[in-house]
């Protein structure tokens, strides 16, 4: 009987911990432009303040954390290369600052370097049959068809890393 109780308690605890994670809210943050790319643009210069997208993301993360139900994880996905290059330009450890900010707001931080990294996390960060994405917010450069993760970071007024609506259907099997 004692062995049965120990086995039952072990199974119950295993079931509770496996089902603890039921949903995930995600905030996705694109990167800032390099200031070098903005030289000579005068009044149309943007991303003077590198924290633009971060501030908006942190506000949303705090909202999601305050509204989170038991078993809901709040995740922050950040496009790393743009913050590495902007940090080098500024002579500041932006990656360290972002890591500290995620800890402060209580979000689980994941970096991505390519759109493939991003899609891999969205599809396989958790078993998506068990842990559903219930919210996805994006803060970054964009147009009506693309998330532009590195706009004016590698090439002036252009992006070399983006997620286009057509990519979702063609490469990843999503319906757009």
C-alpha positions in Angstrom: 0.0 0.0 0.0 2.8 2.4 0.9 4.5 1.7 -2.5 1.2 2.4 -4.2 0.8 5.8 -2.4 4.4 6.8 -3.4 3.8 5.8 -7.0 0.5 7.7 -7.1 2.0 10.8 -5.6 4.9 10.7 -8.1 2.6 10.3 -11.1 0.4 13.2 -9.8 3.3 15.5 -9.4 4.6 14.6 -12.8 1.3 15.3 -14.4 0.9 18.6 -12.6 4.4 19.8 -13.6 3.9 18.7 -17.2 0.6 20.5 -17.5 1.8 23.7 -15.7 2.7 25.3 -19.0 -0.6 25.8 -21.0 -0.1 29.0 -23.0 2.4 31.5 -24.1 2.1 35.3 -24.8 4.9 36.6 -27.0 6.3 40.1 -27.5 8.5 40.2 -30.6 11.0 43.2 -30.9 12.8 44.2 -34.0 16.1 46.2 -34.0 17.0 49.9 -34.2 18.7 51.6 -37.1 22.4 52.5 -36.9 22.9 56.3 -36.3 25.5 56.2 -39.1 22.8 55.2 -41.5 20.8 58.3 -40.5 23.5 60.9 -41.0 22.4 63.8 -43.2 18.7 63.0 -43.0 17.9 66.0 -40.8 14.2 66.0 -39.7 13.4 62.6 -41.2 16.1 60.9 -39.2 14.7 58.2 -36.9 15.7 55.8 -34.2 17.7 58.5 -32.4 16.7 56.8 -29.2 17.7 53.1 -29.5 15.2 52.0 -26.9 12.1 53.0 -29.0 10.9 49.5 -29.7 12.2 48.3 -26.3 10.1 50.8 -24.3 6.9 49.8 -26.2 7.8 46.1 -25.7 8.4 46.5 -22.0 5.1 48.3 -21.5 3.3 45.4 -23.3 5.3 42.8 -21.4 4.2 44.4 -18.1 0.6 44.3 -19.2 0.8 40.7 -20.2 2.5 39.7 -17.0 -0.2 41.5 -14.9 -3.0 39.7 -16.9 -1.3 36.3 -17.1 -3.3 33.3 -16.0 -1.7 30.5 -14.1 0.4 28.4 -16.6 0.8 31.2 -19.0 4.4 32.1 -19.9 5.3 35.6 -21.1 8.2 35.4 -23.6 10.2 38.2 -25.2 11.8 37.5 -28.6 14.4 40.0 -29.6 16.3 40.3 -32.9 19.9 40.2 -31.5 22.2 41.3 -34.4 20.7 44.9 -34.6 21.3 45.5 -30.9 24.8 44.0 -31.1 25.7 46.4 -34.0 24.0 49.4 -32.4 25.7 48.6 -29.1 29.1 48.6 -30.9 28.3 51.9 -32.5 27.4 53.4 -29.2 30.1 51.7 -27.2 27.5 50.3 -24.8 26.5 46.7 -23.9 22.9 46.8 -25.2 22.6 43.0 -24.9 23.3 43.2 -21.2 20.8 46.0 -20.8 18.1 44.0 -22.6 18.8 40.9 -20.6 18.5 42.9 -17.3 15.3 44.5 -18.6 13.8 41.1 -19.4 14.7 39.9 -15.9 13.2 43.1 -14.3 9.9 42.7 -16.1 9.8 38.9 -15.4 9.7 37.8 -19.1 11.5 34.8 -20.5 14.0 36.1 -23.0 14.9 34.4 -26.3 17.1 35.9 -29.0 16.8 35.3 -32.7 19.3 36.0 -35.4 17.4 35.0 -38.5 13.7 34.6 -39.5 14.3 30.9 -39.5 15.3 31.1 -35.8 12.1 33.0 -35.1 9.9 30.6 -37.0 11.6 27.6 -35.3 10.9 29.1 -31.9 7.3 29.9 -32.8 6.7 26.3 -34.0 8.9 24.4 -31.6 9.7 26.6 -28.6 7.2 24.4 -26.8 5.1 21.4 -28.0 2.5 23.6 -29.7 -0.1 20.8 -29.4 0.0 21.5 -25.7 1.2 25.1 -25.3 -0.6 27.5 -27.5 0.5 31.0 -28.4 -2.3 33.2 -27.1 -0.9 36.6 -27.9 1.8 37.9 -30.4 2.7 41.5 -30.4 5.4 43.0 -32.7 7.3 46.3 -32.1 9.7 47.2 -34.9 10.0 48.6 -38.4 7.5 47.2 -40.8 5.3 47.8 -43.8 2.0 46.3 -44.7 3.5 42.9 -45.7 6.8 42.6 -43.7 8.3 42.7 -40.3 11.7 44.4 -41.0 14.0 43.3 -38.2 17.1 45.2 -39.2 15.9 48.3 -41.2 18.8 50.7 -41.7 21.1 48.6 -39.6 23.1 46.8 -42.4 22.1 48.9 -45.4 20.7 52.4 -45.4 16.9 52.5 -45.7 16.7 48.8 -46.4 16.4 45.6 -44.5 18.2 42.3 -45.2 16.3 40.3 -42.5 12.6 40.3 -42.7 9.5 38.1 -42.4 7.2 38.6 -45.3 3.6 37.4 -45.3 4.3 35.3 -48.3 7.1 33.5 -46.4 4.5 32.2 -43.9 2.5 30.3 -46.5 5.4 29.3 -48.8 8.1 28.2 -46.3 6.4 27.4 -43.1 2.9 26.1 -43.9 0.9 28.9 -42.3 -2.2 30.4 -43.9 -1.7 34.1 -44.5 
